[in-house]
């Protein structure tokens, strides 16, 4: 179970058991530090996922507003990162 990543560490006893298993098991993969390229790729993929999710949510909101408001939804909104806020 530990070799497949199926368990979660919840307290100090669990951490001790994991350390004991890791000490005596020789078939576990060694931990290696990721290089900067891998880290940047992961961050870029996460940013892309967030941008796509934001666009999806705004499109969904637009569709709901179009159905609820007489005359349709306002057309001045977009999924760009620049948002204008009304003055208080």
C-alpha angles and dihedrals in degrees: 000000000000093000092056096046094244097134134070127216110235105166146000094281092056090049090052092051092049091051091050092050092047090051094057102031113086097179095072119109115254117244114245129185114251118235124240093258091060092046093050091047091053092048091048092050090049091050091049090050091051093048091050091048092049091050091048092051093048091049090050091049090049091052092050093047090048089056096044105041123072108245093018134272124317111270098211095085125093140173093247117126092242111089127182119216123204117245114259 
